[in-house]
Amino acid sequence: MRFVTTGGVLLLLIALFVAGGCGDDPVSPGGSSPKPAHEYEIVLNALVTDSLGGHSFVMMVFDPDSTGVKQTIPFNTSLAAMTTTKDGSRMFVSKTYPKPYEVWSSSWPPTDTLASHAGLAAGQLALSADEQYLLASSGHAVLYALPGLVPVYIDSASADCGAFLPGRTAFCYHRFMNDTVIVVDYGTAPMTVHQQSLRGAGDEPLAIQALCPSAGGDRLIIAAEDTQSNIKYMMVVSTDNLAIIDQVTIAPSFRQMVPVADSGGRYTYWMAKGSTWPAPTPGAIYRYDIQTKELTSILDDSNGGPYLPEEMLVTPDGEYLYVTSVLYLYRMRLSDGQTELVDSIGVSDHQNFAVTVRTTN
């Protein structure tokens, strides 16, 4: 286990509660039958206080159909990112504070260390479809060969929005407010690295704020900005050559936010973080419809949040969108937009860090 010094970190009180919320169960001739259980759970890394007033880092586990905490597992480390294998048996995590930076893997529950690598920052982790590689980004772009976490590709410059391209042995990323998309094909020997500048419909260079591959991997959805005019765009481009398929003018900025796509391939979700200076500005979550080219705010201060969102995920069944902020975990049911606070009833309960989905089947 890893331990972290918390001097200077706000000590936050935890109020964990259990609340039903599964609705009425269907009725069969033999009486009530239980609702089929989801085959996954939500895992949140958080700083909490115990009944004696001490504070520690834990893994908080939630069922998708409940707003209460299912399980609390001592962990003793604040994380920047985490992900798990498809069967839920192995977890990959990274920390960026305190130094040294480190990525490591463990079994579940995360009480051991199976492999580790130190020295490279990672605020985002993703597994390849065959689970033979781990991609780290939002720091350095690093491709690790598994199971030993052996670095086989390193870009020591800043890297944002790293993602594997579905259906290919390749991944992509961009650098902060830069006009270049970098695509690495790790299926070739040696690996091939292709860099291409993003150009607008008028051939103007555009600074990339965030990008997300489509579910099929043939398109990239990119939030970009013309730095001379400050006009912002949502763009759909070909993965192969960045040829423009759609370019739509938008208002919000998605700078430094990591978007996610739903498995159906139609929607991508984006975070506008907001700010604390010069005056508090709430963040918002947006959904971009690739078919209709509509960008819609689906979670903002009009429905209670989120303030400074940090991370989000879509559940494997496409039913829920989870969003973390420093103090809250939000759950939105995508079929009707109903939003709930999952794990908090006040502003001083605990402090959230990384979140992921773990399959349980």
RODO-2510 file (C-alpha; in nm, 4 decimals, decimal comma):
residues 361
     n   res          X          Y          Z
     1     m     0,0000     0,0000     0,0000
     2     r     0,1092     0,3610    -0,0534
     3     f     0,0712     0,6358     0,2020
     4     v     0,0337     1,0099     0,1437
     5     t     0,0891     1,3065     0,3721
     6     t    -0,2222     1,5212     0,3999
     7     g    -0,0785     1,8365     0,5554
     8     g    -0,2555     2,1338     0,4035
     9     v    -0,5408     1,9237     0,2653
    10     l    -0,8825     2,0257     0,3916
    11     l    -1,0091     1,7757     0,6473
    12     l    -1,3585     1,6934     0,5432
    13     l    -1,6326     1,5209     0,7458
    14     i    -1,7976     1,2127     0,6009
    15     a    -2,1685     1,1407     0,6274
    16     l    -2,2323     0,8133     0,4530
    17     f    -2,5953     0,7121     0,4203
    18     v    -2,7998     0,4363     0,2615
    19     a    -3,1036     0,5332     0,0584
    20     g    -3,3301     0,3088    -0,1445
    21     g    -3,4036     0,4133    -0,4975
    22     c    -3,4693     0,1126    -0,7155
    23     g    -3,8384     0,1744    -0,7708
    24     d    -4,1096    -0,0892    -0,7647
    25     d    -4,0101    -0,4428    -0,8534
    26     p    -4,2135    -0,6289    -1,1164
    27     v    -4,4743    -0,8664    -0,9775
    28     s    -4,4907    -1,2296    -1,0857
    29     p    -4,7622    -1,4886    -1,0043
    30     g    -4,5420    -1,6120    -0,7214
    31     g    -4,5108    -1,2622    -0,5690
    32     s    -4,2486    -0,9916    -0,6069
    33     s    -3,9433    -1,0811    -0,8095
    34     p    -3,6182    -0,8881    -0,7640
    35     k    -3,4975    -0,6422    -1,0240
    36     p    -3,2057    -0,7901    -1,2218
    37     a    -2,8780    -0,6771    -1,0706
    38     h    -2,6341    -0,4655    -1,2678
    39     e    -2,3106    -0,6459    -1,3484
    40     y    -2,0944    -0,3530    -1,2484
    41     e    -2,0327    -0,1138    -0,9607
    42     i    -1,8914     0,2374    -0,9247
    43     v    -1,5618     0,2798    -0,7364
    44     l    -1,4640     0,6219    -0,5991
    45     n    -1,1320     0,7160    -0,4381
    46     a    -1,1965     0,9677    -0,1569
    47     l    -1,0611     1,1249     0,1624
    48     v    -1,2992     1,0579     0,4532
    49     t    -1,3174     1,0889     0,8318
    50     d    -1,3967     0,8014     1,0642
    51     s    -1,6083     0,7966     1,3793
    52     l    -1,3085     0,8970     1,5900
    53     g    -1,2329     1,2042     1,3803
    54     g    -0,9348     1,0569     1,2004
    55     h    -0,9019     1,0976     0,8255
    56     s    -0,7907     0,8499     0,5620
    57     f    -0,8138     0,7637     0,1937
    58     v    -1,0542     0,4896     0,0937
    59     m    -1,2271     0,3241    -0,1983
    60     m    -1,6041     0,3844    -0,1786
    61     v    -1,8143     0,1334    -0,3735
    62     f    -2,1676     0,2025    -0,5038
    63     d    -2,4341     0,0001    -0,6807
    64     p    -2,5784     0,1844    -0,9833
    65     d    -2,9339     0,1665    -0,8505
    66     s    -2,8551     0,3098    -0,5070
    67     t    -2,7417     0,6448    -0,3717
    68     g    -2,5856     0,4805    -0,0647
    69     v    -2,2369     0,3457    -0,0048
    70     k    -2,2215    -0,0309    -0,0574
    71     q    -1,8686    -0,0828     0,0766
    72     t    -1,5767     0,1208     0,2093
    73     i    -1,2265    -0,0210     0,1577
    74     p    -0,9185     0,1357     0,3266
    75     f    -0,6631     0,2368     0,0622
    76     n    -0,4356     0,5136     0,2043
    77     t    -0,3574     0,6920    -0,1233
    78     s    -0,5071     0,9792    -0,3211
    79     l    -0,5307     0,8838    -0,6885
    80     a    -0,5235     1,0806    -1,0126
    81     a    -0,6790     0,8024    -1,2241
    82     m    -0,7828     0,4384    -1,2174
    83     t    -0,9337     0,1703    -1,4403
    84     t    -1,0041    -0,2034    -1,4199
    85     t    -0,9966    -0,5100    -1,6429
    86     k    -1,3195    -0,6380    -1,8025
    87     d    -1,3622    -0,9096    -1,5408
    88     g    -1,3013    -0,6641    -1,2556
    89     s    -1,0214    -0,8732    -1,1059
    90     r    -0,7345    -0,6326    -1,1673
    91     m    -0,7075    -0,2579    -1,1107
    92     f    -0,4632    -0,0023    -1,2532
    93     v    -0,4098     0,3268    -1,0674
    94     s    -0,1855     0,6331    -1,0775
    95     k    -0,0852     0,8984    -0,8274
    96     t     0,0632     1,2414    -0,8907
    97     y     0,0880     1,3634    -0,5303
    98     p     0,3109     1,3374    -0,3429
    99     k     0,5985     1,2669    -0,5776
   100     p     0,7346     1,0424    -0,7153
   101     y     0,4682     0,9952    -0,9793
   102     e     0,3672     0,6325    -1,0023
   103     v     0,1451     0,3882    -1,1911
   104     w     0,0793     0,0449    -1,0461
   105     s    -0,1570    -0,2506    -1,0655
   106     s    -0,3229    -0,4613    -0,7997
   107     s    -0,5831    -0,7309    -0,7639
   108     w    -0,9289    -0,6498    -0,6254
   109     p    -0,9714    -0,5476    -0,3459
   110     p    -0,6599    -0,3299    -0,4004
   111     t    -0,4456    -0,4483    -0,1099
   112     d    -0,1393    -0,5686    -0,3032
   113     t     0,0984    -0,4555    -0,5785
   114     l     0,1372    -0,6750    -0,8859
   115     a     0,3505    -0,4376    -1,0985
   116     s     0,4581    -0,0738    -1,0807
   117     h     0,6410     0,2026    -1,2661
   118     a     0,7521     0,5341    -1,1146
   119     g     0,8575     0,8691    -1,2543
   120     l     0,5960     0,9645    -1,5180
   121     a     0,2817     1,1651    -1,4402
   122     a    -0,0575     1,0292    -1,5486
   123     g    -0,3947     1,1909    -1,4883
   124     q    -0,5773     0,9489    -1,7182
   125     l    -0,5554     0,5716    -1,7726
   126     a    -0,7119     0,3481    -2,0380
   127     l    -0,6858    -0,0213    -2,1261
   128     s    -0,6624    -0,1505    -2,4822
   129     a    -0,9489    -0,3731    -2,5986
   130     d    -0,7352    -0,6875    -2,5659
   131     e    -0,6051    -0,5675    -2,2265
   132     q    -0,2445    -0,6135    -2,3373
   133     y    -0,1594    -0,2436    -2,3023
   134     l    -0,2263     0,0435    -2,0630
   135     l    -0,2249     0,4012    -2,1960
   136     a    -0,1364     0,6857    -1,9591
   137     s    -0,1957     1,0494    -2,0532
   138     s    -0,2969     1,3894    -1,9104
   139     g     0,0657     1,4279    -1,8119
   140     h     0,3048     1,2210    -2,0200
   141     a     0,1830     0,9926    -2,3000
   142     v     0,3074     0,6465    -2,2037
   143     l     0,2109     0,3073    -2,3463
   144     y     0,2751     0,0238    -2,1007
   145     a     0,2965    -0,3418    -2,2048
   146     l     0,1106    -0,5649    -1,9597
   147     p     0,1185    -0,7405    -1,7240
   148     g     0,4541    -0,6000    -1,6173
   149     l     0,3873    -0,2276    -1,6813
   150     v     0,6880    -0,2034    -1,9137
   151     p     0,6990     0,1342    -2,0976
   152     v     0,7174     0,0734    -2,4745
   153     y     0,6348     0,4305    -2,5862
   154     i     0,7051     0,7564    -2,4016
   155     d     0,6312     1,1147    -2,5050
   156     s     0,7748     1,3275    -2,2289
   157     a     0,5944     1,6432    -2,3473
   158     s     0,2487     1,7320    -2,2170
   159     a    -0,0284     1,5042    -2,3433
   160     d    -0,4048     1,5449    -2,3068
   161     c    -0,7074     1,3268    -2,3896
   162     g    -0,5162     1,0067    -2,4652
   163     a    -0,7448     0,7354    -2,6019
   164     f    -0,7219     0,4046    -2,7848
   165     l    -0,8868     0,4045    -3,1276
   166     p    -1,1568     0,1327    -3,1291
   167     g    -1,0953    -0,1430    -3,3800
   168     r    -0,7291    -0,0502    -3,4305
   169     t    -0,3919    -0,1097    -3,2717
   170     a    -0,3482     0,2636    -3,2296
   171     f    -0,4027     0,5460    -2,9839
   172     c    -0,4190     0,9242    -3,0153
   173     y    -0,3654     1,2327    -2,8009
   174     h    -0,2938     1,6035    -2,8304
   175     r    -0,0879     1,8593    -2,6458
   176     f    -0,2310     2,1460    -2,4438
   177     m    -0,3877     2,4138    -2,6699
   178     n    -0,1857     2,2884    -2,9673
   179     d    -0,3129     2,2325    -3,3224
   180     t    -0,1608     1,8847    -3,3645
   181     v    -0,3194     1,5412    -3,3232
   182     i    -0,0698     1,2609    -3,2608
   183     v    -0,1628     0,9054    -3,3652
   184     v     0,0589     0,6119    -3,2679
   185     d     0,0186     0,2688    -3,4305
   186     y     0,1681     0,0224    -3,1833
   187     g     0,0753    -0,2757    -3,4045
   188     t     0,3685    -0,2080    -3,6377
   189     a     0,7342    -0,2880    -3,5749
   190     p     0,8709    -0,0361    -3,5146
   191     m     0,5751     0,1723    -3,4009
   192     t     0,4686     0,4455    -3,6410
   193     v     0,3938     0,7954    -3,5158
   194     h     0,1858     1,0308    -3,7277
   195     q     0,1368     1,3979    -3,6408
   196     q    -0,1161     1,6128    -3,8215
   197     s    -0,2249     1,9721    -3,7727
   198     l    -0,5960     2,0433    -3,7385
   199     r    -0,7211     2,3011    -3,9890
   200     g    -1,0615     2,4689    -3,9951
   201     a    -1,3017     2,4985    -4,2867
   202     g    -1,1223     2,8200    -4,3901
   203     d    -0,7828     2,6484    -4,3571
   204     e    -0,7155     2,8354    -4,0324
   205     p    -0,5089     2,6510    -3,7654
   206     l    -0,7114     2,5596    -3,4593
   207     a    -0,5985     2,4999    -3,1013
   208     i    -0,7369     2,1712    -2,9710
   209     q    -0,9128     2,1916    -2,6356
   210     a    -1,0160     1,8260    -2,6051
   211     l    -1,0804     1,5253    -2,8283
   212     c    -1,2695     1,1977    -2,8132
   213     p    -1,2797     0,9033    -3,0574
   214     s    -1,6214     0,7860    -3,1738
   215     a    -1,7369     0,4427    -3,0583
   216     g    -1,6451     0,2991    -3,3981
   217     g    -1,3022     0,4634    -3,4055
   218     d    -1,3408     0,6097    -3,7564
   219     r    -1,4031     0,9644    -3,6339
   220     l    -1,2584     1,2063    -3,3833
   221     i    -1,4886     1,4567    -3,2127
   222     i    -1,2808     1,7612    -3,1279
   223     a    -1,3467     2,0809    -2,9337
   224     a    -1,1228     2,3478    -3,0879
   225     e    -1,0670     2,7222    -3,0843
   226     d    -0,9509     2,9765    -3,3378
   227     t    -0,6995     3,1586    -3,1206
   228     q    -0,7115     3,4751    -3,3330
   229     s    -1,0895     3,5225    -3,3333
   230     n    -1,1609     3,3237    -3,0115
   231     i    -1,4411     3,1447    -3,1989
   232     k    -1,4921     2,7943    -3,0617
   233     y    -1,6003     2,4902    -3,2604
   234     m    -1,7195     2,1356    -3,2176
   235     m    -1,5724     1,9336    -3,5024
   236     v    -1,6173     1,5809    -3,6369
   237     v    -1,3213     1,4736    -3,8480
   238     s    -1,1888     1,1579    -4,0111
   239     t    -0,9495     0,9684    -3,7871
   240     d    -0,7230     0,8929    -4,0830
   241     n    -0,6524     1,2416    -4,2180
   242     l    -0,8514     1,4914    -4,0041
   243     a    -1,0705     1,5732    -4,3060
   244     i    -1,3676     1,7788    -4,1810
   245     i    -1,7026     1,6007    -4,1666
   246     d    -1,8778     1,8649    -3,9546
   247     q    -1,7743     2,1966    -3,7995
   248     v    -2,0247     2,3674    -3,5673
   249     t    -1,9739     2,6962    -3,3801
   250     i    -2,0254     2,6653    -3,0037
   251     a    -2,0024     2,8906    -2,6994
   252     p    -1,8495     2,6914    -2,4103
   253     s    -1,4820     2,6082    -2,3721
   254     f    -1,3810     2,2513    -2,2926
   255     r    -1,0151     2,3215    -2,2270
   256     q    -0,8284     2,0477    -2,0379
   257     m    -1,1420     1,8388    -1,9946
   258     v    -1,1463     1,4691    -2,0883
   259     p    -1,4627     1,3789    -2,2842
   260     v    -1,6278     1,0352    -2,3057
   261     a    -1,8369     0,8597    -2,5709
   262     d    -2,1373     0,6346    -2,5232
   263     s    -2,1232     0,2813    -2,6626
   264     g    -2,4077     0,3535    -2,9059
   265     g    -2,1841     0,5855    -3,1056
   266     r    -2,4213     0,8822    -3,1319
   267     y    -2,3321     1,0946    -2,8289
   268     t    -2,0179     1,2310    -2,6692
   269     y    -2,0106     1,4068    -2,3302
   270     w    -1,7974     1,7099    -2,2443
   271     m    -1,7103     1,9058    -1,9297
   272     a    -1,6789     2,2824    -1,8996
   273     k    -1,5084     2,3157    -1,5642
   274     g    -1,5941     2,6695    -1,4540
   275     s    -1,3588     2,8683    -1,2331
   276     t    -1,3052     3,0201    -0,8887
   277     w    -1,1550     3,3498    -1,0044
   278     p    -1,2342     3,6365    -1,0349
   279     a    -1,5775     3,5138    -0,9261
   280     p    -1,7113     3,1583    -0,8759
   281     t    -1,8451     3,0223    -1,2034
   282     p    -2,0306     2,6876    -1,2078
   283     g    -1,9234     2,4135    -1,4434
   284     a    -2,1515     2,2218    -1,6781
   285     i    -2,1782     1,8905    -1,8618
   286     y    -2,2693     1,8958    -2,2306
   287     r    -2,3861     1,6277    -2,4710
   288     y    -2,2931     1,6525    -2,8386
   289     d    -2,5192     1,4676    -3,0834
   290     i    -2,3048     1,3641    -3,3792
   291     q    -2,6113     1,3095    -3,5999
   292     t    -2,7987     1,6356    -3,5366
   293     k    -2,4893     1,8498    -3,4561
   294     e    -2,6644     1,9750    -3,1401
   295     l    -2,4682     2,0667    -2,8280
   296     t    -2,6932     2,0564    -2,5203
   297     s    -2,6232     2,1388    -2,1564
   298     i    -2,7517     1,8441    -1,9545
   299     l    -2,6121     1,9253    -1,6088
   300     d    -2,5433     2,2795    -1,4856
   301     d    -2,6243     2,5164    -1,1985
   302     s    -2,9920     2,5269    -1,3023
   303     n    -3,0334     2,1728    -1,1683
   304     g    -2,8005     2,1944    -0,8715
   305     g    -2,4549     2,1332    -1,0073
   306     p    -2,1825     2,0651    -1,0784
   307     y    -1,9336     2,3037    -0,9198
   308     l    -1,5887     2,2462    -1,0710
   309     p    -1,6472     1,8992    -1,2232
   310     e    -1,3367     1,6831    -1,2357
   311     e    -1,4146     1,3540    -1,4090
   312     m    -1,7024     1,1638    -1,5670
   313     l    -1,7897     0,8207    -1,7034
   314     v    -2,0738     0,6489    -1,8873
   315     t    -2,1756     0,3111    -1,7438
   316     p    -2,1335     0,0013    -1,9656
   317     d    -2,5091    -0,0312    -2,0223
   318     g    -2,5405     0,3346    -2,1217
   319     e    -2,7929     0,3937    -1,8424
   320     y    -2,6056     0,6441    -1,6260
   321     l    -2,3551     0,9258    -1,6532
   322     y    -2,1495     0,9732    -1,3358
   323     v    -1,9727     1,3042    -1,2677
   324     t    -1,7365     1,3847    -0,9822
   325     s    -1,6547     1,7226    -0,8367
   326     v    -1,4258     1,7807    -0,5402
   327     l    -1,7114     1,7288    -0,2933
   328     y    -1,9854     1,5460    -0,4824
   329     l    -2,0609     1,2440    -0,6941
   330     y    -2,3513     1,3056    -0,9335
   331     r    -2,5489     1,0382    -1,1149
   332     m    -2,7607     1,1257    -1,4178
   333     r    -3,0024     0,8765    -1,5733
   334     l    -2,9522     0,9393    -1,9430
   335     s    -3,2985     0,8218    -2,0496
   336     d    -3,4742     1,1147    -1,8789
   337     g    -3,1992     1,3411    -1,7389
   338     q    -3,2897     1,2783    -1,3728
   339     t    -2,9916     1,3821    -1,1595
   340     e    -2,9096     1,2772    -0,8030
   341     l    -2,6318     1,3361    -0,5541
   342     v    -2,5027     0,9886    -0,4835
   343     d    -2,2682     0,9995    -0,1881
   344     s    -2,3037     1,3338    -0,0145
   345     i    -2,5657     1,5294     0,1807
   346     g    -2,3630     1,8422     0,2563
   347     v    -2,0726     2,0508     0,1331
   348     s    -1,8199     1,9268     0,3894
   349     d    -1,8544     1,5495     0,3828
   350     h    -1,5413     1,4302     0,2066
   351     q    -1,3039     1,4994    -0,0790
   352     n    -1,3271     1,3050    -0,4069
   353     f    -1,0451     1,2001    -0,6360
   354     a    -1,0599     0,9341    -0,9105
   355     v    -1,3650     0,7303    -1,0166
   356     t    -1,4107     0,4205    -1,2340
   357     v    -1,6516     0,1387    -1,3220
   358     r    -1,5676    -0,2145    -1,2081
   359     t    -1,7512    -0,5113    -1,3631
   360     t    -1,8651    -0,7766    -1,1185
   361     n    -1,9618    -1,0700    -1,3416
***
